[in-house]
Amino acid sequence: MSLTPLTVRMRSVSPRSSTTVPSSLPPSRKWNTSPRAAAAAPRYAAITHAIFFKGITILLPTRPRHGIIHPRSPPPVGTQAIARTPRGRSNRAVAPSRAPPLSSRRSRPETMNAPASQPSPGTTPNSQPNALQTDAGVPSGSIIGPCAIAFIASAAVMIVELLAFRLIARYLGSSNYTTTAIIGVVLGGLAIGNFIGGGLADRFRDGRMLALLFVLSSAGCFAVPVLNKLVGDWSALWFLSWPRRIATHVTLVFSLPAILLGTIGPVVARMALLRSDRVGRTVGAVYACGALGSIIGTFACGFYLIPYFGNYAVIQAVGAGLSVMAIVCARTYWATHVWTAAAAVLVLVGAGPWAWAKEIGSDLGLRERITPFVMFDADSEYGHVRVEVNPDHPTRRIMVLDKLEHSYLDTARPDVLQYGYENVYAAVTDHVAAGRDAIRALVLGGGGYTHPRHILRVRPRSTVEVVEIDPVVTRAAMAAFDLSPQPGLTIVHLDARQHVADLVRRQTAGEALAPFDFVFLDAVNDFNVPFHLTTAEFQSSVAKLLGDEGVFLMTLIDIYEVGGFLGSTLRTMKNSFSHVTCFYAGYESEAFQPGERYTFIVVASQRDLKLGDLEADPRHRAIAQQQLTREQIEAVMKAPLTTVLTDDHAPVEFLLMHVVERTGRAAWNEAAMRFYNRGNTEYALKRYDRAIESYRRAIELEPAMHIAHLNLGLAYKDSGRLDKAVEAFLAAAAARPDLPGPAMNLAGIYMLLHEYEAARRAYEKAIQLDPQFAAAYNGLGMALANLGRLHEARTAIQRAIELKPDYPAAVRNLAQLDAAMASPSDGHAPATRPAGD
């Protein structure tokens, strides 16, 4: 068969015709071949072509290099052009022996010839293949380079995927939904990237194409923490259902880097195929190196990189490494050097020790914002751990795990339990262990170690074994919560389920293990529920460790009127324990609201604990009133969603989905809370203008956020704008008319403005809302004194001292008032604000 030279023919719109439409086609099958349509067709095709490829064509040269035959290039000397048949087949001339080597060839081989050791006769399109070869000659070159690139790119993919779990945990927690969304989005992004990369590999030169893809992938990695911060603060997502919010968040943040990293694989595979004539072995080697890179990246990231360097440092290191790979692929390509310089600047901003770098980096989201009130901040194998000081009360410290406040300690009063569920723990312990100075307790979940130390403080001869899975949490408690080794306290760093199973195995093997008097499970919340600690199998193991006299207390979060998780837990407990009851942690004067989110404490034992007798103990009378009735317990156990939780079926995320959704919609959104906390930090640093701006931003997002209005009023007061402070406190009172705090603060401003009648009315409003508010009685006394009503003022201040005998400000005000009444003046006390308030 003779070969025809390459010609360019104008084809019609029909894919199976040359220049005209066969007349044999029926009229309905014919295309419009008018001159206007014929002129428009190539224009539309060019536009479609440009949408996808034109931008890259500007950056990537398409001329031949080192023997590469490009579709738009004239054939090299010594070769003949390709003549395309109407069906898209091609007849290619056999390249002479002086053709360039295959190691630099670009286009996919289209002729199948004899083995390279034999001369290659010309072939027809229907000839049978023997060995892979192209018109350029015998394949040659090493595939080590493509395999190394596949290794690095695959490792980067897995590192980014593992970091996704850690970065979104502070916004969405860790659950089956987050796992599903991350794996699905990353796999989907890789699939899209593979498809795009295949098209790019067939069109552009390997070196610069890879360099550009590495540049874009590097930029995508640097964008991850920035996008995570922006999407996490986006209040619009709070109104989506919980699974949709998780899927949307993950898609917006991680689909871009997954797609970009996915484009590298096909380009690398084609590069390797052009360097070898063994297709199977080459593809297998590239795939194996990619899988090996994924394995090493996974283990290195999970076991070493994150614990030692933190999430932000690792993602920046990946971005910087990809930028270096871009230079390796194309050392003379200007785009690689420009982006590598930009990546170096981003690394300096994200990890530099300078104040300006910390400020800019935290604003961009490239690093954690570390304020002077942060005592501890670290990433661990299990989450992000931070301890902050309350700016308004320097002795109060809060431990935050990912995004949730987990422990609270006032170092000035370490013996006072700050959380309601801890007071329930203490009340049940005091009742069951009445008259005993020592107990044996197992605490599953350490956190700030406040409750274990409370047990040892009240009963010093006790033995307390604490199981905390995260050693970094223990380190944080030692650094900021004054935790130190002490007699009777044993700390085990292990998963709670595994430790309980070990104890049961030792017990079954005949080891003499004394039964525990109490087991406290404090490792469950609404965002991150370790389901294996909620099942019947686990509770059966706990029952074996307790014996017949022990008590099991478990904390969980739910909404009673939904009651899926609470009812399921109660039903599951009934399988292992004879007596099960439940308390809710609320405020002393607060009535139980079935539609509100509460912390519930489930108490289980093999005997009747007679917890109704708590009513007779003045210390725990309020706790006794927070016990659910038998009717309430039976009702929630019959809720539609309840089920017995087992290792095989424990859908805790589904049971808590409505709780998280309702909490997100009813509570203040994350962006508002971040501006509010930023305002608190600025206020503590006495940067009142910045504090005011932050509080106002929080109020724009959440107009009903009364605490932002309150603190805005305080910032206005301390900056001397008392009229603005009045407006802020009035707005706080309108947002929460049931709270005495706004009225109290408003009264204080009126005292500063010498508007004593308005102050009197505000103080009386605060007393009406809280008759036990000693500070309000003290303030009322001083307002009445400045109005000349001294006897009424003395009565009010005396009432404040009755409510709070250790109230030095009220004692001083009473002495001042008595001196004024005894002096031969006009009977008016000096104008002043309440001392100490």
ChimeraX attribute file (.defattr): number of C-alpha atoms within 10 A of each C-alpha:
attribute: neighborCount
match mode: 1-to-1
recipient: residues
	/A:1	7
	/A:2	6
	/A:3	13
	/A:4	14
	/A:5	11
	/A:6	13
	/A:7	10
	/A:8	8
	/A:9	9
	/A:10	10
	/A:11	16
	/A:12	20
	/A:13	20
	/A:14	15
	/A:15	10
	/A:16	13
	/A:17	13
	/A:18	16
	/A:19	13
	/A:20	12
	/A:21	17
	/A:22	11
	/A:23	8
	/A:24	8
	/A:25	10
	/A:26	8
	/A:27	8
	/A:28	6
	/A:29	10
	/A:30	13
	/A:31	15
	/A:32	13
	/A:33	16
	/A:34	9
	/A:35	8
	/A:36	9
	/A:37	14
	/A:38	16
	/A:39	12
	/A:40	13
	/A:41	14
	/A:42	15
	/A:43	12
	/A:44	11
	/A:45	11
	/A:46	12
	/A:47	11
	/A:48	12
	/A:49	11
	/A:50	13
	/A:51	10
	/A:52	13
	/A:53	14
	/A:54	14
	/A:55	10
	/A:56	15
	/A:57	14
	/A:58	9
	/A:59	14
	/A:60	19
	/A:61	13
	/A:62	17
	/A:63	14
	/A:64	19
	/A:65	14
	/A:66	12
	/A:67	18
	/A:68	22
	/A:69	21
	/A:70	19
	/A:71	12
	/A:72	9
	/A:73	11
	/A:74	14
	/A:75	17
	/A:76	16
	/A:77	10
	/A:78	13
	/A:79	17
	/A:80	20
	/A:81	18
	/A:82	17
	/A:83	18
	/A:84	17
	/A:85	10
	/A:86	12
	/A:87	10
	/A:88	9
	/A:89	13
	/A:90	17
	/A:91	21
	/A:92	22
	/A:93	21
	/A:94	20
	/A:95	19
	/A:96	15
	/A:97	13
	/A:98	11
	/A:99	17
	/A:100	19
	/A:101	21
	/A:102	26
	/A:103	23
	/A:104	22
	/A:105	27
	/A:106	23
	/A:107	22
	/A:108	15
	/A:109	15
	/A:110	15
	/A:111	25
	/A:112	21
	/A:113	22
	/A:114	18
	/A:115	15
	/A:116	15
	/A:117	7
	/A:118	8
	/A:119	10
	/A:120	17
	/A:121	10
	/A:122	16
	/A:123	18
	/A:124	14
	/A:125	12
	/A:126	9
	/A:127	11
	/A:128	12
	/A:129	13
	/A:130	12
	/A:131	16
	/A:132	21
	/A:133	24
	/A:134	23
	/A:135	24
	/A:136	25
	/A:137	21
	/A:138	22
	/A:139	21
	/A:140	15
	/A:141	14
	/A:142	13
	/A:143	20
	/A:144	14
	/A:145	15
	/A:146	22
	/A:147	24
	/A:148	16
	/A:149	23
	/A:150	28
	/A:151	24
	/A:152	21
	/A:153	26
	/A:154	26
	/A:155	26
	/A:156	28
	/A:157	25
	/A:158	21
	/A:159	24
	/A:160	24
	/A:161	20
	/A:162	19
	/A:163	22
	/A:164	24
	/A:165	21
	/A:166	22
	/A:167	20
	/A:168	24
	/A:169	20
	/A:170	18
	/A:171	20
	/A:172	22
	/A:173	23
	/A:174	21
	/A:175	19
	/A:176	14
	/A:177	19
	/A:178	22
	/A:179	13
	/A:180	13
	/A:181	20
	/A:182	23
	/A:183	16
	/A:184	16
	/A:185	23
	/A:186	26
	/A:187	17
	/A:188	17
	/A:189	23
	/A:190	25
	/A:191	16
	/A:192	17
	/A:193	23
	/A:194	21
	/A:195	16
	/A:196	19
	/A:197	26
	/A:198	19
	/A:199	15
	/A:200	21
	/A:201	24
	/A:202	16
	/A:203	18
	/A:204	22
	/A:205	24
	/A:206	21
	/A:207	19
	/A:208	22
	/A:209	25
	/A:210	28
	/A:211	26
	/A:212	24
	/A:213	22
	/A:214	27
	/A:215	27
	/A:216	22
	/A:217	29
	/A:218	30
	/A:219	23
	/A:220	22
	/A:221	27
	/A:222	24
	/A:223	21
	/A:224	27
	/A:225	25
	/A:226	19
	/A:227	20
	/A:228	22
	/A:229	19
	/A:230	17
	/A:231	20
	/A:232	22
	/A:233	19
	/A:234	15
	/A:235	18
	/A:236	11
	/A:237	19
	/A:238	23
	/A:239	15
	/A:240	14
	/A:241	17
	/A:242	23
	/A:243	18
	/A:244	15
	/A:245	19
	/A:246	22
	/A:247	18
	/A:248	16
	/A:249	25
	/A:250	26
	/A:251	19
	/A:252	15
	/A:253	25
	/A:254	24
	/A:255	23
	/A:256	23
	/A:257	26
	/A:258	28
	/A:259	25
	/A:260	26
	/A:261	27
	/A:262	29
	/A:263	28
	/A:264	29
	/A:265	27
	/A:266	21
	/A:267	27
	/A:268	25
	/A:269	23
	/A:270	20
	/A:271	26
	/A:272	24
	/A:273	24
	/A:274	29
	/A:275	23
	/A:276	22
	/A:277	20
	/A:278	13
	/A:279	15
	/A:280	10
	/A:281	12
	/A:282	21
	/A:283	16
	/A:284	12
	/A:285	19
	/A:286	25
	/A:287	18
	/A:288	15
	/A:289	21
	/A:290	21
	/A:291	16
	/A:292	17
	/A:293	23
	/A:294	22
	/A:295	17
	/A:296	17
	/A:297	23
	/A:298	22
	/A:299	15
	/A:300	14
	/A:301	25
	/A:302	17
	/A:303	12
	/A:304	14
	/A:305	19
	/A:306	25
	/A:307	18
	/A:308	15
	/A:309	15
	/A:310	21
	/A:311	27
	/A:312	22
	/A:313	18
	/A:314	18
	/A:315	24
	/A:316	27
	/A:317	19
	/A:318	22
	/A:319	30
	/A:320	25
	/A:321	17
	/A:322	27
	/A:323	29
	/A:324	21
	/A:325	23
	/A:326	29
	/A:327	24
	/A:328	15
	/A:329	20
	/A:330	19
	/A:331	16
	/A:332	11
	/A:333	17
	/A:334	11
	/A:335	17
	/A:336	25
	/A:337	18
	/A:338	12
	/A:339	21
	/A:340	23
	/A:341	13
	/A:342	15
	/A:343	24
	/A:344	15
	/A:345	14
	/A:346	19
	/A:347	21
	/A:348	16
	/A:349	22
	/A:350	24
	/A:351	18
	/A:352	15
	/A:353	10
	/A:354	10
	/A:355	10
	/A:356	11
	/A:357	19
	/A:358	21
	/A:359	16
	/A:360	15
	/A:361	22
	/A:362	17
	/A:363	14
	/A:364	18
	/A:365	19
	/A:366	27
	/A:367	24
	/A:368	18
	/A:369	16
	/A:370	15
	/A:371	12
	/A:372	12
	/A:373	16
	/A:374	16
	/A:375	18
	/A:376	17
	/A:377	17
	/A:378	20
	/A:379	21
	/A:380	22
	/A:381	19
	/A:382	17
	/A:383	25
	/A:384	22
	/A:385	22
	/A:386	23
	/A:387	27
	/A:388	21
	/A:389	22
	/A:390	17
	/A:391	18
	/A:392	11
	/A:393	10
	/A:394	13
	/A:395	14
	/A:396	18
	/A:397	23
	/A:398	21
	/A:399	27
	/A:400	21
	/A:401	21
	/A:402	23
	/A:403	19
	/A:404	15
	/A:405	12
	/A:406	19
	/A:407	21
	/A:408	23
	/A:409	24
	/A:410	19
	/A:411	15
	/A:412	10
	/A:413	11
	/A:414	18
	/A:415	16
	/A:416	15
	/A:417	17
	/A:418	16
	/A:419	16
	/A:420	18
	/A:421	22
	/A:422	19
	/A:423	17
	/A:424	24
	/A:425	20
	/A:426	18
	/A:427	21
	/A:428	21
	/A:429	17
	/A:430	17
	/A:431	16
	/A:432	17
	/A:433	14
	/A:434	9
	/A:435	8
	/A:436	11
	/A:437	12
	/A:438	17
	/A:439	18
	/A:440	19
	/A:441	23
	/A:442	24
	/A:443	22
	/A:444	25
	/A:445	21
	/A:446	27
	/A:447	27
	/A:448	27
	/A:449	22
	/A:450	22
	/A:451	23
	/A:452	21
	/A:453	19
	/A:454	17
	/A:455	24
	/A:456	20
	/A:457	13
	/A:458	14
	/A:459	14
	/A:460	15
	/A:461	16
	/A:462	19
	/A:463	20
	/A:464	24
	/A:465	20
	/A:466	24
	/A:467	23
	/A:468	22
	/A:469	21
	/A:470	20
	/A:471	17
	/A:472	23
	/A:473	29
	/A:474	20
	/A:475	16
	/A:476	22
	/A:477	22
	/A:478	15
	/A:479	14
	/A:480	21
	/A:481	26
	/A:482	14
	/A:483	16
	/A:484	10
	/A:485	9
	/A:486	9
	/A:487	11
	/A:488	15
	/A:489	17
	/A:490	14
	/A:491	16
	/A:492	16
	/A:493	17
	/A:494	16
	/A:495	15
	/A:496	23
	/A:497	18
	/A:498	11
	/A:499	16
	/A:500	21
	/A:501	15
	/A:502	12
	/A:503	17
	/A:504	17
	/A:505	13
	/A:506	13
	/A:507	16
	/A:508	12
	/A:509	9
	/A:510	8
	/A:511	11
	/A:512	9
	/A:513	12
	/A:514	11
	/A:515	18
	/A:516	23
	/A:517	21
	/A:518	24
	/A:519	23
	/A:520	21
	/A:521	22
	/A:522	19
	/A:523	20
	/A:524	17
	/A:525	17
	/A:526	22
	/A:527	21
	/A:528	18
	/A:529	20
	/A:530	17
	/A:531	18
	/A:532	18
	/A:533	21
	/A:534	26
	/A:535	21
	/A:536	22
	/A:537	17
	/A:538	20
	/A:539	23
	/A:540	15
	/A:541	17
	/A:542	23
	/A:543	23
	/A:544	18
	/A:545	23
	/A:546	22
	/A:547	15
	/A:548	15
	/A:549	15
	/A:550	22
	/A:551	27
	/A:552	23
	/A:553	22
	/A:554	22
	/A:555	23
	/A:556	22
	/A:557	22
	/A:558	27
	/A:559	23
	/A:560	25
	/A:561	14
	/A:562	22
	/A:563	26
	/A:564	27
	/A:565	33
	/A:566	27
	/A:567	26
	/A:568	25
	/A:569	23
	/A:570	24
	/A:571	22
	/A:572	23
	/A:573	27
	/A:574	18
	/A:575	13
	/A:576	21
	/A:577	19
	/A:578	13
	/A:579	15
	/A:580	23
	/A:581	21
	/A:582	21
	/A:583	21
	/A:584	25
	/A:585	20
	/A:586	20
	/A:587	12
	/A:588	12
	/A:589	9
	/A:590	8
	/A:591	10
	/A:592	16
	/A:593	12
	/A:594	12
	/A:595	13
	/A:596	15
	/A:597	18
	/A:598	19
	/A:599	19
	/A:600	25
	/A:601	26
	/A:602	21
	/A:603	24
	/A:604	24
	/A:605	24
	/A:606	18
	/A:607	14
	/A:608	12
	/A:609	18
	/A:610	9
	/A:611	15
	/A:612	11
	/A:613	12
	/A:614	19
	/A:615	14
	/A:616	10
	/A:617	13
	/A:618	9
	/A:619	12
	/A:620	19
	/A:621	16
	/A:622	18
	/A:623	26
	/A:624	20
	/A:625	19
	/A:626	20
	/A:627	21
	/A:628	16
	/A:629	13
	/A:630	11
	/A:631	9
	/A:632	12
	/A:633	19
	/A:634	14
	/A:635	14
	/A:636	22
	/A:637	22
	/A:638	15
	/A:639	18
	/A:640	11
	/A:641	15
	/A:642	21
	/A:643	21
	/A:644	19
	/A:645	24
	/A:646	18
	/A:647	14
	/A:648	8
	/A:649	11
	/A:650	19
	/A:651	16
	/A:652	22
	/A:653	23
	/A:654	17
	/A:655	22
	/A:656	24
	/A:657	20
	/A:658	18
	/A:659	26
	/A:660	22
	/A:661	18
	/A:662	19
	/A:663	18
	/A:664	19
	/A:665	16
	/A:666	12
	/A:667	13
	/A:668	18
	/A:669	23
	/A:670	19
	/A:671	20
	/A:672	25
	/A:673	21
	/A:674	16
	/A:675	22
	/A:676	27
	/A:677	18
	/A:678	20
	/A:679	28
	/A:680	26
	/A:681	22
	/A:682	21
	/A:683	24
	/A:684	18
	/A:685	14
	/A:686	14
	/A:687	15
	/A:688	22
	/A:689	15
	/A:690	18
	/A:691	26
	/A:692	25
	/A:693	17
	/A:694	25
	/A:695	30
	/A:696	20
	/A:697	20
	/A:698	27
	/A:699	21
	/A:700	12
	/A:701	17
	/A:702	18
	/A:703	17
	/A:704	17
	/A:705	23
	/A:706	23
	/A:707	18
	/A:708	30
	/A:709	28
	/A:710	23
	/A:711	22
	/A:712	30
	/A:713	30
	/A:714	24
	/A:715	29
	/A:716	22
	/A:717	19
	/A:718	14
	/A:719	15
	/A:720	11
	/A:721	13
	/A:722	19
	/A:723	14
	/A:724	16
	/A:725	25
	/A:726	22
	/A:727	16
	/A:728	26
	/A:729	28
	/A:730	20
	/A:731	21
	/A:732	28
	/A:733	22
	/A:734	14
	/A:735	17
	/A:736	16
	/A:737	16
	/A:738	14
	/A:739	17
	/A:740	22
	/A:741	22
	/A:742	29
	/A:743	25
	/A:744	25
	/A:745	27
	/A:746	25
	/A:747	31
	/A:748	25
	/A:749	23
	/A:750	21
	/A:751	23
	/A:752	15
	/A:753	14
	/A:754	16
	/A:755	16
	/A:756	24
	/A:757	16
	/A:758	17
	/A:759	27
	/A:760	24
	/A:761	15
	/A:762	24
	/A:763	28
	/A:764	21
	/A:765	20
	/A:766	27
	/A:767	20
	/A:768	14
	/A:769	16
	/A:770	16
	/A:771	14
	/A:772	16
	/A:773	20
	/A:774	23
	/A:775	26
	/A:776	31
	/A:777	27
	/A:778	31
	/A:779	31
	/A:780	30
	/A:781	31
	/A:782	33
	/A:783	32
	/A:784	22
	/A:785	25
	/A:786	23
	/A:787	18
	/A:788	16
	/A:789	16
	/A:790	22
	/A:791	14
	/A:792	15
	/A:793	25
	/A:794	23
	/A:795	15
	/A:796	23
	/A:797	27
	/A:798	21
	/A:799	20
	/A:800	25
	/A:801	20
	/A:802	13
	/A:803	16
	/A:804	15
	/A:805	13
	/A:806	10
	/A:807	16
	/A:808	13
	/A:809	17
	/A:810	29
	/A:811	18
	/A:812	15
	/A:813	24
	/A:814	22
	/A:815	12
	/A:816	14
	/A:817	22
	/A:818	15
	/A:819	12
	/A:820	18
	/A:821	18
	/A:822	10
	/A:823	11
	/A:824	8
	/A:825	9
	/A:826	9
	/A:827	16
	/A:828	17
	/A:829	23
	/A:830	13
	/A:831	15
	/A:832	14
	/A:833	22
	/A:834	21
	/A:835	15
	/A:836	13
	/A:837	13
